[in-house]
Amino acid sequence: MANRLLFLAAFLSGFFMEAQVTVTGVIINSDTQQPVAGANILFENAPEISTFSNENGYFQLESEQDYDSLTIIVVDYPRKYVSLQKGDNLNLIIEFSEQDRNEPDEQEQLVNYVKVTGQLIDSDTQQPVADADIFLKDTQVYASSDENGYFELEANKYIDSLQIITEKFPTKYIPLQRGENSGLIINFSVNDKSDTKKPAETGKEKDLDEIIVTGFPKKRPPKKENPAYTILQELWKRRRTNGLANFENYQYKEYEKIEFDLNNIDSTFISKKIFRKLSISTQDIDTLDISGKTYIPVFLNESISDIVGQNIPTKREKSFLRGNKASGIPNNDIVSNTVKNLYKDVNIYDNVLNFFNKGFTSPIATVGFSVYDYLLADTVMVDGVQCYYIKYKPRRNNELTFKGDLYITKDTYAVKQVTLQSTSGINVNFVKDIYMELDYDNINDSIFVPLRNYTVLDMSLITKKDGAKGMFAKRTLTYNDYQFDKPQKEIETLLDKQWEPMSEGAYDKEDDFWAENRPERLGEDDKKAYELVDKVSKTRLFRNIVDGVQVLSSGYINIGNVVDIGDLYQSFGFNEVEGLRLRAGARTYFTPNDMWRLEAYTAYGFKDEQLKYGAEARFMFNKFNRFTIGVGTKRDIIQLGVSLTESEGIMTRSFASSSIISRGDNEFLSSVNQTNVFLSIEPWKNVQLRLDGTSQYIKSANPEKFNIGYHNKEWNIKEDLYDSHLTLSLEARPGAKYSRYGLDRYEHTTLAPTIILKYIKGIKGVFNSGFDYDKIQALYSQPILWGPVGKTNVTFEFGKSFNKLPLSLLGVIPGNQSYGIISTTFSQLNYYDFVTDIYSALHVEHHFNGRIFSYIPLLKKLQFREIVFFRGAWGDISEGSKNMNASNIIYTAPNKDIYYEYGFGIENIGLGNLRIFRVDFNWRGNYLDMPEINKFGMKVGMQFTF
């Protein structure tokens, strides 16, 4: 998974410098001798350096220079000024008294902003009130209280009151003063009377009639007595489909704006010496309307595309990127790859919504009433259409659900608008919050088309704590100029048109193009963001940070946009034959869209004292059908038989011969001298045809312990072999999405299946080859999303050899003697335990995403996630292959019973937001009478997943 921008956020937010001056103390109410929480403390002449007192009244403030005094701001008290000595000022005691109270001075009354921090408390039980909805009146500034009842909101204009909506208590309104409103303690009681003030609109950019919002009832009514149920029933009866699938063909324009921001940026943070090199000042800090969090933009990207598609006679779609404008990160390769992985297409009418390849239950799912509570709040006008306004929230925390607002048209029962916001404590790595607004146009009683999709992802690499530095990923999609059922010949002409954005000038559009084609003008905030991003991106520090992230994520160091040095992650290895193995490699790299590439590596083993090497050249002649040729050669020590569906790649290397620590001794390595020539083409989208010609010489890399001998036709024993073969393969990835147009594409994470079919023809006599043979191989792999119950990964493989063959050319059921988790291998098998010339294998792995553990208090808090898996293989070996065997491997095949393994795993292990570890517990199901078997084993893996 591409989390490169999260690493970028960590780099930018991780450079803390040791302060030269430290001020600590406690704020006390001298009348009650109680601590004052939430007081705002700042240096008199540097208001950008500030902090707040905690629940015990304690504070700590740091600076790199001396200041003469502190300013302390407490709600309902005048500001207090405290003189400071040179150097550290520790353990100050600052008192406030009722005698200090007076009206704010005239200067304070002119303050034109408001910031609110506080805690919600149930005064009957003295417990915090979590997941309350808190609004600044008549704005889009919105927050939810966390599990401890704390919240924080901020607006760059004065707002006179808060509106707080909770599940258990009547709606409450809290008056605010100008400027700081810090450390508010807001008490709720079941005896409170409902306030009849007009509440705030709920932060959507639309013209609404008055909304009378009431809280969810204390006792959940039966769904048939809930008026919202009747409305949703009518919606289910008239379930809409996306209009694009209901016409013979369609066209529309798509405008996309992407912005990435460093968030939770405060004045203290940017005052650090390291950040002065980024030319950032307090004037550059902005505030997100939805949450009130501060941020600084670091990347902006706009694109305009024409989309053309047809459903009849065949389904086809093509996107013509007309313009793309990026600012902030050189070449934006990090961002473009990450963005496409973060966002998925969302159809609100689907029962399951895909976010980060995890299934969230839609608020209008037919099973919604088992997952959500609904409240019919009012009837309102939305864009001139009368709608039912329904609030919804999840029944249980820690499930993949949302809370928000639904606007359903009154006459046609269609979704007009909907907001979705994740609940606190969402069990998705690196993601603190998801917020989405969807707007639709309903063409008729059965068809809708999307108009606008606005998404904000609040992400962080290390922790999900409120004040943690992280990244906003904001995306706005607008759709317009819909056209349907145009003449078929006109549409097919467009679909057949070859289009490559770079050569068509999409990345070189002038300002006039953007002014003419944007669906709406850039606002002042957007213009300010572009200016800031351009300023920051030109600093050397920022460029160095981006380069560092690129190295960490790719494993390559680029030199002058000419050569990549790497892969750094393959630099070290160990095996029984080579001992410690060092590897160095390089490849040409001019741009991400290179049409040709040269790669090479060399390796040295300190035990066998042998030099190994590999080199490959690839050339792509056509970007549209991706016609490519390549040639490569290598001489290396590798582990054969670690995958059933064979790869012809020259530059690939097996885990089995490079793992640092393994279970048992690996004595079964081979020395391979291989040359490969290939050509490939994509005659259809996401369908590749490839023809390989391979010649190889194979011998044992460890003759004293591993013998690959066989009887040749004259019944002589041969200890090595020559093999030449042709491989015709078809690989289909329906639905897969890619970035880049050059030789090496970047594939985004999708639920696309993988289908591979291979035919292998061994040719005797070519380059001393000693074998004529025919093989077929097939693979099908598919991730399946099941909504709230998780995701299943299924892989099935089949293969057959039609001729007798020596050990090195047979199908080996792949074992895994490393302690790492390796997909499509069998954890409890050793190398060459099962040798076959016909086989089938099934791997099924289900991820529950923490659903079961969420019912267990301790595990729920740890946010572990559970996995169950099953692996099975059947195979047989012909008498002909057995008879020619002269190796020290005794051929055994799982032909009596299906060999199987099973087990469970725990993933999402770690601290804070870095939960990258997984542990599997594996049991062997049968064939327990084989020598040196392992009935049980543990494997450990790392996975950067959401």
N, C-alpha and C positions, 0 to 999 in steps of 0.2 A: 504494500500500500504506500502511496506517495504522501508522506507527511512532511515534505520538505519545508513548507511554510511554517509549520509548527517549530521545526528546528531553527528556522530564521527568527521566529519570535523569541525563542529561548536565548539565542545569541544576543539579540538586541536588548532583551530584558534582563540578561544575566550578568552584565558588567557592573557590579557594584564596587565602588571604591571605598576604602577605609576612611571614615570621617576623621577630620583633625580635631573637631570640637564636638562634645557631647553634652546635652542638657537633659537631665532627668528630674522627675518630681511627681507630686501628687496634688490633685485638685480636691479641696475639702469644702463642704458647707459647714461653716463654723457654728451655725445655730444648732444643727442636728448632729454634727460630727460624722456625717455620712460622706462617702466619696461622691464626686460629681463625674458621672460618665458622659462621654460624648462631647466634652469641651474641645473647642478648636484652638490649638496652640500653634503660633507661627512667629518667626523672627520679624521684628518691627520693620526693618528696611529690606526684607526679602520675603514678601508674602507667598512667594512660590514654594517656600520650604515650610511645610506645615504637617501637623499630625492631629490625632484625636486621643483624648484620654479613654482608657478602657473601663470596664465595669468596676474596677477598684480605684478609679480616679488616676491611675498611673499613666505617665507618658514618657516618651523618649524622643528627642529631636537631635539630629546630627547635621553638621555642616562642615565644609572644608575651610571656613574662615570664621573669625570672631564677629559677633554682633553685640550691640550695646544693650538690647532689651528684647523681651518677649511680649507678644500680645496674646491675651487669652479671651476667647469669646464663648460665653455661656448664654443659653436662651433666657430671656427676661431679665438679664443683668447687663449693666454697662460694660464696655470693654475694660479690661484690667491690664496695666502695663507693669512689667517686672524688670528691674535693672539686672544686668548680667555682668559678671567679672570676666576678665580675660581668661581664655582657656576653658576647661570643663567646668560645668556648674551642675553638681550632682545633688540629688535628694532634696530638691526645693519643695517647700510646703506653701501652696498658694490657696488662700481662703477667700470664700465668698460668703456674704451675709445678707439677710433680708434688708438691712439698713442700706445696702448698696443699690437696691432696686430704684430705678427711675425710668422715665420714658426715654426711648432711643433718641439720640441727638439728631439734629436736622440732617447732618451728613449721612447718617446711617439710613434715614428714611428715603434717601435718594438712591440707595443701592438697587440696581436693576437686575438682580439675579436671585435665585433661591436654591439652597441646598439643604436636604433633609436627611438625617440619619436617625435611627431609633430602633426600638424593640417593641413588639406586640406581646402583651401578657394577658393570660386568662386570670383575672383577679380572684376568681372563685377557687382555682386550684394552684395558682402561682406557677403554672406551666407556660412555656412560650406558645404563641399561636403561629403555626407554620402554614405556608402556602396560601396566605391571604393575598388578595389582589389589591394593589395600592396604586392609585392614580394621582397625578397632579391635575387639578381641575382644568378642563378645557384645553388639554395638551395631549400629545402622544406619549408623554413620559409615563412609563409604567414599570412596575417591579413586583416581585413576589417575595414575601418574607421567607427566610430560609428555615432550616429545621430548629434553629434557636430563636426564631422570631425576629431576627434582625433584617433591616432593609436599608437601602440608600437610594435617593433620587436627587436629580439635579436638573435645573433648567436655566437657560441664559436670559430669562426674563422673570419678573416677579409674578408668582402665582399665590393667590391668597388662601388656598385651602387644599387639604388632602381628602380624598375619598377612599375609604377602606372597606372592602367587601370580603366577608369571611363566610365559611360554610355554617358555622354554629351560631354566630351572633348577628344582630341587626347591623345594617350599614352604618358606618360612623364617619363623621366629617370633622377634621381637625384644622383650625385656623393656623396660618403661618405668618411669620414676620419676614421682612425683607432680609436677604443675605443668608447667613448661617442659621439653621434650625437643627442643632446637633444634640444627640443623646436623648431624643424624645422617648419617654416611656408611656406607651398608650395601653390603657387597661380596658379589658372587655369583660362583661358579665352577662349571664343569661337573663338578668333582670333589667338590662339596658332597654330603653325605649327606642323604637326606630326613629331615626332622624328623617324629617320630611323635606330636607333641602333637595334642590335639583342636583342630581349627581353629574359627574363628568361623562362626556362621551368617551368611548373606550378606545380612543387612539387610532381610528382609521380615517384615512383621507377621503371622506365622502360626505355628502350632504344628507344628514339624517334628521328626521323629526325627533322630538324629545323622546328619550328612552327612560322609562321608569324601571330601575334595576332593583330587584329585591334579592335577598340572600337565598341560597338553597335551603329547603325545609330541613328542620332538625331531624325529622324522621322521614326516611325515604318512602314515598308512596308506591303502591303497586304500579307497574308500568302502564297498565290499562287505564289507570286513573290520572296519569300524567298527560296533560294536553299536548306536550311535545311528542308523545308516542303516536298520537293520531296523525300529527303532521308528518312525522318520519315514515309512517306506514304509507301515506299517500305518495311520498317521495319514492319509496321502494317500488311501489306499483308502477310508477312512471320513470323508472330508472333510466337516466340519460346515457347516451354514448357520445364519445367525442365525434363532433361533426366531420372531422377529417376522414373517418372510416365509412361515412355514409354517402359519399359522392363518388362519381366515377373518377374525378381528379380534382385537385385543389392547388391553390397558390396562396402564399401570404408572405408578408415581410416580418422579420424577427430582429428586434433590437435587444442587445444584451449589454449590460454594464456590470462589471465586476470591480469590487474595491476590497482591498485587504488593509486592515488597520491594526497597529499595535494598540491594545486597550489597557484600561486601568492605568493610564499614564498620568502621573501627578507631578506637581512642581518639584517635589523632593527628588523624584526619580530622574527627571531631565536635568537637574542641577549637578548631577555627578559629572566629574571631569571628563569621563570617557564620552559622554553624550554631547558635550560642547562641540566636539568635532563633527557632529551631525548637523550643526547649525539649527537646532530646534530650540524654540523659546516658548514661554507660557502662552503667547498669543496664538501659537499654532495648535494648541489643544482644543479639540471640539468635543461635543457631547452628543451621544446617540439618544434620539428621542424616545425610543422604545424602553430602554433600561436606565437612561440617565448616566451611563458609564462614559468616562472620558476616553478619547482615542486620538491617534495621529495616523493619517493615511501613509502607507508605504508603497502601494501599488494600485494602479488604475488601468482598466482595460475596457474599451468599447468595441463592439462589433455590430455590423449590420449585414444581414444575410437575406437572400431570396430563397424561399423553400418551395419546391415543386414536387408534387407527388401524384400517383395514380393508384387506384384500387382495382380497376378493370381495364384490360383483361388480366394483367399480372400486377402484383403489388410492388411498386418501386417508389423510391423517394430520393431526392437529391438536394443538397444544400449548396448554394452559390454564395460564398463569402465575398461580399462586395467591398467591405472596408473593415480594417482592424487598426486600432490605435491603442498603444500601450505606453505606460510611463511608470518608471520606478525601479524595475529590475532588468538589467541588461539581458537581451535575448529572450527574457521572460519564459525560458524553458521550464524552470522550476514551477512557475505559477500555472502555466497552461496545462501541465500534466496534473498538478494537484487539483485545480479547479474542476476538471471533468470528473475526477473521482469523488469529489465532495457532493456534487449535486446530481440528483436523479430526477427524471420526469415523474411528476405526481399527477395522478387522476383521482380527484377526491371521491369519485363514485366507486373506486376499487375498495374492496373490503380490507385489503392490506396495502399500506403505503410503504414504499421502499426508501429508507434513509440509510445510507452507509451499508447497503446490502443487509439491513436488518428490517424485520417486518413490524411496522407500527400499525395498530388498529385504527382505521379511519373513523372519524366521529360520526359518519353516516353509514357505517357498516351495518349489515343486517343483524349482526350480533352486538351492536353497540350498547344495548341496554344491559348486557351482562358485564360490560367493561366501564361504561360511563354513566354519570348522573346528568340529567338534562333539566333545564329550567326555562320555560317559556316566559320571557321577560316583557315583551311588548310587541306591537305592530308598528313598523317604521317605514319610511321611504328611503330607498337606496337608488340613486341615479334615476329618480322619477318612477321607480317600480315599488309597489307596496310589498313589504316582506315581513314574515315572521322573524322576530329576533329571539334566538335560543342560545342561552349560555350552557356550556357543557364542561365537565371536569371528570377526571378518572376516579373510579371507586377505590382503587388501591394504588399506593405508591410503588415505585421500583418496577413498574411494568412499562412496556414500550407504548406509551399513550401520550395524549396531548390534553391541553385545556384551551378554551378559547370561545369564540363566538361564531354562530351560524346565522346566515341571512337567507331564508328560503322564500321564494316568490309565492305570494298568497294565492294567485289564481292558477299557476301551473305547477307548483310544488317542485321547483328546481333550485339548485344552489346558485345564488347570485354572488355572494361573497362569503368567505370563511377565513378565520384566523386560526392558526395552530401554534401553540407554544408548549414546549416540553415542560414537564414538572420538575421540581427541585429533586436533586439526587438521581438524575437520569443515569442509568447504567450503560453509558456509551463512552468509551475511552476518548480522551482528548476533547470531548464536547461538553461544555457546561450548560449550554442552552441552545435551543432551536426555536426560531420564530419565523412564521411564514404567513403571508397574505396572498390569497388567491381570488381573482376576479374573473367572472364568466359572463358571456353573452349567450342567452338561450334563443336559438334561432326559431325553434318550434317546440312542440310538446315532447319530442324525443331526442333532440339534438342540441348540444351546446358546443361552444368553441371558447378556448381560453383567451382572455384579454391581457391579463397582467399577473405576474408571479414575482413577489418580493420576498426574499429569504435573507435572514441574518443568522449566521452560525457563530456562536461565542465559543472559542476554542482556546485550549491551553495545553502545554506540553507536560508540565510537572504536576500541578495540583488544580483542584476545582474550587479552592477557597475564593471567597468573593473578591478579595483584593489582589488575587494572583494576576501577574502580567500574562497576557495572552494575545489572541488575534481575533478580530472580527473578520469574517468572510461574508461580504454582502453582495448579493446578486439581484439585479432587477431585469426581468424579461418582459417585454411588451410585444404584442402581436397585433398587426393591423393589415389593412388592405386585403382582406380575404376575398378570393375569387373561386368559384366552383363551376365544374362541368364546362370547362373551356373545350374547344375542338380537340379531339384526341390527337390528331396529327401535330398540332401545335405543342401539346404537352410532351409527346414522344420525342419531338425534335429537341426540346429542352433537356429531357432526361438523357438523351444520347450525346448531348454536347459535352465535350471534354473541358474540364475547368480545374485549373490549378491556381489558387489564390495568389501565390507569390509572383508568378509570371504575369498574372492579370493585374498586378499593381494594387492589390487589396491593402498592402501594408504601407503604401506611399500616398494615401489620400490627403489632400490639402484641407484647410479649415472650411473652405466653401462647401465641400462635399458633406462634411458633418453638420454644418448649419442647415443645409437643405434636407438632409435625410434623417436626422434625429426626430423621433416622434414628439419630443418636447425639448425645449431649450435647457441648457445647463443652468442650474441655479447658482447663486453666489457661493454656496458651500462647495459645490462641485468645482467651480473655478478656483476657489481657495485650495481645495485638495490637490488639483493638478499642479498649482504653483509650488505647494509644499513638497509633493512627491518629486518634482523635477529638482528642487533644491537639495533634498536629502540624497537622492540617487547620484548626484554628482560628487558627493564627498568620498574620499578615499576609504574611510572607515566602513561606510556602507558597502562599497564594492568589495572590500576584503571579506566582510561578513558573508555576503552572498556567495563569493567564491568558496569560502570555507564550508558552507552548507552544501554546495554542489559536490564538493569532494566527499563529504560524509555520506551523502545520499547515493552517489553514483559509484564511489570507489575508485574514481579516476581523477588525476591531477592534470588539468589542461595547461599546455604551454603555448602561448602565443596564438591560440585558435588554429593550431596546426597539428599538434600531437597530444594525445592523452597517454599518460603513464598509469599503468594499473593492469589488472584489477588489484587494488591494494588488499582486498579481503581474501585473495588467494595467494598471498605472499608466503605464508607458512603452512606446512603440513607435516605429517608423520605417518610412516607405515613400516612394516617389518623389513621390507627390502631396501628402501632408500634411507631409512632412519629419518633424521631431520631433513626436510625438503624446503629449499628456498626457491621462489619463483619471481621473475620480473617480466613484465610485458608492456607493450605499447601498441597504439593504433593511431591511424590518421583521424583527425577530427577538425574539420573546418567550420561546419555549421551542423545543427541538428538535422538538416535536410540533405546531407551529403548523398550524392549519387554513386559514389564508389568509396571503398574502404579497404585499407591494408592493415592486417593485424599480425602480431607475432609475439611469441614468448619463449623464454628459455628457463630451465629449471635445473637444479643441481641437488643430488642426494649425497649427504656426507657419509653414509654407510656404504653404498655401492660405488661411490665416487664416479658416477656417470652423469654426463650432461644430456639433458633432454631438450626438445624444442618442438615448436609448432608454428605454422604460418598459414595465412589464408588471405586471398584477394577476392573481393566481390565487386561486381559492376552491375548497376541497374540502368537499363536503356530507356525505359518508358515508365513514367510516374503513374500512368492511368491503369495499365494492366500489369504493372510491376514486373515486367520481364527482366529477369536477373540471371547472370551467370556467375559461377564462382569456382575457384580451384584452391586446394589446400593440401598440406601434408603435415604429418607429425610423427615423432618418435618418442614414446613415453611409456611409463609404467602405469597401468590402469587396472581396474577391477571389472572384469566382464561379468555379465549376468546379474546386474543390479537393476535392470528394468526389462519388462517384457516387450513393450513396444519400442523397438530400437530407434536410436537417433544416429544420423550419419554425420553429425557436426564434428568438425575438426577441433574447434576451440573449446568444446565442453570438457568437463572433468568430473569424474564420479566422486561422490562424498566418501565412498568406501576406501579409497586409496589416499585420502587427505585428512581424515578425522584425527584429531590429536589424541583422544582417548577412546578405546574400543573395548567391547566385551570379547575376551579371548584373543588369541593370536590370529592375525589374518595372514595365512600362508599361501593364499590362492590368487596371487597377482600375476598378470600377464604383461609381457613386453610386446608392444604393438607398434609396427611401422606401417603407417596407413597413408594413402593418397586418395583424394576425393575430388571429383569434378561434378558440378551440378548445374542445372538450369531450372528456373521456376517461372511461373506465370499465374496471374489471377484472371481467369477468363470471366468470372462472375464475382460480384462483391463478396468479400470474406470467404472465398473459396480458392484455395491454392493447389495447383498441380505442380509436382516437382519430380524431376528425373535425376537420379544420382548414379554415377559410376564410381565404384570403390574397388581399390586393390589394396590388400593388406597382407602383411607377414606377421604371424603370431607365434610366440614361443613363451614358455614359462619364464617368469622373472625370478623364480625361486626353485630351480630344478631339484634341489636336494629334498624339498618337502612337498612340492606341487608338480605333478607329472600330467601333461595334457596329451600323452601318447595315444595313438590309434593305429589300427591295422590298415594298410593301404590295399589296393587291389591285389598285389602280389603277396599279401599277407605279411609283409615286412612291417615292423613297428617304426612309426615316424614320431619324432619328438617335437616337431614344429609343423606349420602348415602355411600354404599360400592359398589365398582366396580372392577371387575377383567376382563381383556381382553387380547387377543393375537393380535399382530400387525405384519403382513408380509409386508415388504416394499422393493421396488426396487428403487435404485437411480443410475442414469447414468449421467456421466460427460464426454461425448465424446470430446476428444481433450484437456482435462485438463492436466496440468503438475504439478508434485509434487517433493519436495525434501525430503530427509530422507527415511529410510527403516524400521523404527520402528513403534511403536504404533500410535504416533501422527505425521502425515505428515504435511508438510508446502505446501499449494497450492499457486501457482504463479498466478498472474493476467493474464488471457487469455480471449478470446472471446468465451470460451466453454459454451454451453448451460447446463442447469440443468433440468433433467427430474426425477420426483418422482411419484411413484405409490404406494398406500397403500390400504391394506384390513385389517379392524379391526373387530374382532369377540369378542363380549361380552359374557361371560360365567356365567350364573346364578348358584349360590350355591357354587362357589369356593371362599373360604375365605370370606364367608357371602355376596358375590355379589348378588345384587337383580335384575340384568338385563341381559336378552338375547337380543343381537342386532347384526346387521351387518352394517358396514359403508365402503364406498369407498372414497378415496381422490386422487387427481391428481394435480400436479403442473408442469408447463413448464415456464422456464425463459431463456431469451436469450438477450445478448447485440449485437446490430447490428451496424457495422461501415459503415457510408455513405460517407466516404471521406471528402471533404472540408465542407460539410454541417453538419457534426457532428456525434453523436452516439445516438442511441435509445436503451433504456432498456425496454423490454417487459416482463411482468409476467402475466400468466393466471392460475387461480385455479378453481377447481371444486370439489364438494363433495356431498354425499348423505347418509342419514341415513334411513334405511329401516324399522325402528321400532320407536314407540313412546318412548320418553326419557325425563328425567327431564332437567332442565335448565343447570346444570353443565356439561352435556354430549352432548349438542346440538352445532350446528355450529353458532357462533356469528360473524357477520360481524365486523371486528376489528376496533374499534375507537382508537383515539389517543388524550388523554386529557393532554398530556405533551406539553411543548413548543418546544420540539425537533423534528427534522425530522426523522421519523421512516418508513422504506420501507414497502410496502405491507399493510399499514394501511390507514384508512380514517381520514383525519385531522379534518373534521367538524362533525364527529360522536362522541357521548359519548359512554362509555362502556354499552353494552346491549341495544343500541338503536334498533338494528335489530337482531332478533333471528330466526334461520332457521334450517330446517333439510334437505334442498337441496339448494345449492348455486352455483353461478359462479361469478368470479371476474376478472377484467382486470385492469392492471396498465401499462400505457404507459408514458414514460418520455424521452423527447428528449433534448439533450445537443448540442447547436449550437457552442460551443467552442469559443464564441466571434465574430462569423462571422458577425452578424447583427450589434453589437455595434461597429465593426471596421469601419463602415461607418459614425459613429457619433463622431465628433472630441473629445469632452470631455470624453465620455465613452471609446473611443479608447485609450486615454492616461491612463485612470484608469485601463485598461485591465480587466474590468468586463466581465463575460460570462453569456449568457442568457439561460434559461431553460423554456420549456413549458411542461405541464403534463395534463393527464386526468386519472381519476379513475372511474370505474363503477362497480356496483354489482347488481345482481339479486338473489332473493331467495324466498323461500316459507316455510310455516310451516304447518304441517299436523294437522287435527282436533284432532287426538289422542294425540299428544304432547300438544296441547292447553288444552285439557280436563283434563290432569293429572297435569297441572300447579297449584301450590298453593303458589307460591312466590309472592313477591311484584313487580315483573317485568311483565309488560303487553307485551305479545308477539306481536311484529309487524315485518312483513317481507316485503321487497321491491318487492312484487309480481305483483303490478299493472304496475309500470314503473321501468325501470332500475334506481336505485339511482346513481347519478354521482356527481363528483367534478371536478373542473378544476382550472387552475391557471398558474402562471409563477413564476420563481425564478431568482435570481441573485446569481451567485457563483463566486469564485475567488476574494473574498473581503479580503483585508488585506493591508499590507504595504510591500514594497520591494518584496522579493521573497516568503515571508510567507503569502500566500493568501489562508487561510484554512477555511474561513467562507462562509456560504451560508444562504440566506434568501428566504423563499417561501411565496407567497401571494396566499391564497386558497379561493375559492368561492364554496359555496354549490349550486348545480343546481336545486334541487327539494325536495319534501317532506318538504316543508317549514311550514306546519301547525302542525308539531309535537311540543310537549312542550319543552321548554328550548333549542331551537336549536341555532346554531351559523351559521349565513349566511356567515361570512367572518372571516378569521383568519390568523395570521402570525406564521411561524415556523422558528426556527434557527437551523443550524447544523454546524458541523465541519467535514471537509473531507480532508485528506492528499492525494491529487491527483495531477497528473501532469497537 
